[in-house]
């Protein structure tokens, strides 16, 4: 009798497992672009209608993806990058571009409202976001907030993914820029670094 009961229980468990719906596959949140890889090339329009091509920028570049123009976190992030842009350009010889899925008109209004002095790019259709495979955030409900720091050859030296703390992206980007070779000083001896060791 015990044998018969265990056989029935085993059969019931097996049939339940066999006909139960499969659990949804976990969403892939793996970042496509890893440190050490060259970033995908892209060409997008900025808030002024100017075309910006990643491969044409021959200096370190901070590429940050943000969810939407004029949202609270994105406003904080853009404002903080704007507060640091002159230092980023002068100290590191680098530049910054922000990317989200809204159109040029939205970018223009957002940039004007904040007085931005760096390019924010219109990625309508999210093609560049898809090329970088920026993961969605908050269980797939929102576009992710990810910052990539690229060296002058376009190689990724830092990936920072944090939706909730928009302000922290600026410090992480500057820390990564700090790790890159210093840009040559203007008017200085271009061969000085060869003899400084």
MARZAKE-84664 format. One line per 8 residues: their letters; for each residue x, y, z of C-alpha. Coordinates in nm, 3 decimals. Layout:
! residues N
a = X:Y:Z  ...
END
This chain:
! residues 197
xxxxxxxx = 0.000:0.000:0.000  0.283:0.245:0.084  0.450:0.157:-0.244  0.124:0.218:-0.431  0.075:0.561:-0.261  0.430:0.675:-0.341  0.381:0.563:-0.702  0.063:0.772:-0.730
xxxxxxxx = 0.230:1.075:-0.569  0.526:1.043:-0.805  0.294:1.021:-1.105  0.097:1.327:-0.992  0.412:1.532:-0.935  0.554:1.431:-1.273  0.230:1.519:-1.455  0.205:1.853:-1.276
xxxxxxxx = 0.558:1.944:-1.377  0.504:1.825:-1.733  0.192:2.035:-1.789  0.277:2.337:-1.580  0.353:2.652:-1.780  0.722:2.719:-1.807  0.851:3.009:-1.603  0.926:3.317:-1.807
xxxxxxxx = 1.288:3.341:-1.903  1.468:3.605:-1.700  1.515:3.926:-1.893  1.867:3.968:-2.026  2.019:4.260:-1.838  2.370:4.186:-1.956  2.535:4.492:-2.107  2.646:4.438:-2.463
xxxxxxxx = 2.935:4.680:-2.451  3.196:4.565:-2.202  3.509:4.734:-2.082  3.781:4.672:-2.340  3.541:4.658:-2.636  3.507:4.925:-2.904  3.175:5.107:-2.892  2.934:5.076:-3.183
xxxxxxxx = 2.954:5.370:-3.420  2.652:5.597:-3.444  2.542:5.920:-3.602  2.255:6.117:-3.449  2.123:6.473:-3.450  2.170:6.689:-3.143  1.945:6.958:-2.998  2.070:7.207:-3.261
xxxxxxxx = 2.010:6.974:-3.558  2.386:6.910:-3.586  2.495:6.559:-3.682  2.722:6.394:-3.423  2.916:6.084:-3.529  3.092:5.883:-3.258  3.386:5.774:-3.474  3.456:6.134:-3.579
xxxxxxxx = 3.524:6.234:-3.217  3.894:6.171:-3.166  3.905:6.232:-2.793  3.770:6.057:-2.484  3.392:6.060:-2.480  3.133:6.007:-2.208  2.821:5.856:-2.366  2.531:5.848:-2.126
xxxxxxxx = 2.193:5.698:-2.200  1.903:5.838:-2.001  1.531:5.753:-1.995  1.361:6.077:-2.102  1.403:6.451:-2.146  1.273:6.667:-1.861  1.208:6.383:-1.616  1.334:6.456:-1.266
xxxxxxxx = 1.634:6.218:-1.259  1.735:6.306:-1.614  1.718:6.676:-1.533  1.948:6.623:-1.233  2.191:6.419:-1.445  2.202:6.667:-1.735  2.243:6.962:-1.496  2.530:6.793:-1.313
xxxxxxxx = 2.709:6.702:-1.638  2.659:7.063:-1.752  2.809:7.190:-1.424  3.118:6.975:-1.487  3.150:7.001:-1.868  3.414:7.275:-1.869  3.628:7.082:-1.621  3.580:6.759:-1.819
xxxxxxxx = 3.691:6.934:-2.138  3.983:7.121:-1.983  4.118:6.857:-1.743  4.060:6.542:-1.949  4.035:6.672:-2.306  3.706:6.481:-2.324  3.348:6.553:-2.420  3.001:6.434:-2.318
xxxxxxxx = 2.692:6.332:-2.514  2.358:6.230:-2.368  2.125:6.000:-2.562  1.755:5.923:-2.526  1.465:5.831:-2.754  1.290:6.167:-2.785  1.303:6.380:-3.102  1.519:6.685:-3.182
xxxxxxxx = 1.244:6.928:-3.076  1.226:6.767:-2.733  1.605:6.782:-2.704  1.602:7.148:-2.807  1.349:7.241:-2.537  1.528:7.034:-2.270  1.867:7.186:-2.358  1.728:7.540:-2.365
xxxxxxxx = 1.547:7.498:-2.033  1.870:7.380:-1.866  2.118:7.592:-2.065  2.313:7.281:-2.170  2.651:7.336:-2.334  2.703:6.979:-2.454  2.515:6.769:-2.708  2.210:6.562:-2.623
xxxxxxxx = 2.121:6.332:-2.909  1.785:6.223:-3.050  1.777:5.844:-3.080  1.425:5.815:-3.223  1.345:5.445:-3.255  1.619:5.367:-2.999  1.855:5.225:-3.264  2.171:5.336:-3.082
xxxxxxxx = 2.033:5.221:-2.747  1.971:4.881:-2.911  2.321:4.877:-3.068  2.470:4.928:-2.720  2.207:4.685:-2.584  2.138:4.915:-2.292  1.920:4.708:-2.058  1.577:4.818:-1.952
xxxxxxxx = 1.537:4.909:-1.586  1.270:4.856:-1.320  1.157:4.514:-1.446  1.166:4.629:-1.808  0.932:4.923:-1.755  1.178:5.205:-1.825  1.471:5.267:-2.057  1.792:5.220:-1.859
xxxxxxxx = 2.033:5.485:-1.734  2.382:5.371:-1.831  2.702:5.570:-1.876  2.990:5.451:-2.094  3.330:5.617:-2.087  3.525:5.570:-2.411  3.889:5.646:-2.475  3.992:5.846:-2.784
xxxxxxxx = 3.990:5.528:-2.997  3.632:5.449:-2.891  3.728:5.166:-2.657  3.508:5.137:-2.349  3.699:5.190:-2.025  3.399:5.215:-1.788  3.037:5.104:-1.776  2.816:5.242:-1.500
xxxxxxxx = 2.453:5.130:-1.468  2.239:5.299:-1.201  1.884:5.416:-1.271  1.810:5.552:-0.925  2.112:5.773:-0.858  2.141:5.994:-1.165  2.391:6.231:-1.002  2.640:5.951:-0.930
xxxxxxxx = 2.707:5.903:-1.303  2.911:6.223:-1.322  3.159:6.124:-1.048  3.194:5.773:-1.196  3.260:5.920:-1.540  3.522:6.161:-1.405  3.692:5.880:-1.210  3.717:5.678:-1.532
xxxxxxxx = 3.848:5.977:-1.729  4.111:6.024:-1.456  4.246:5.676:-1.537  4.314:5.769:-1.903  4.644:5.919:-2.019  4.647:6.296:-1.974  4.584:6.497:-2.290  4.887:6.681:-2.431
xxxxxxxx = 4.908:7.039:-2.310  4.865:7.306:-2.574  5.185:7.477:-2.673  5.397:7.229:-2.479  5.659:6.990:-2.611  5.471:6.699:-2.777  5.773:6.474:-2.708  5.805:6.558:-2.338
xxxxx = 5.622:6.245:-2.228  5.881:6.033:-2.409  6.160:6.160:-2.186  5.976:6.190:-1.854  6.041:5.831:-1.747
END
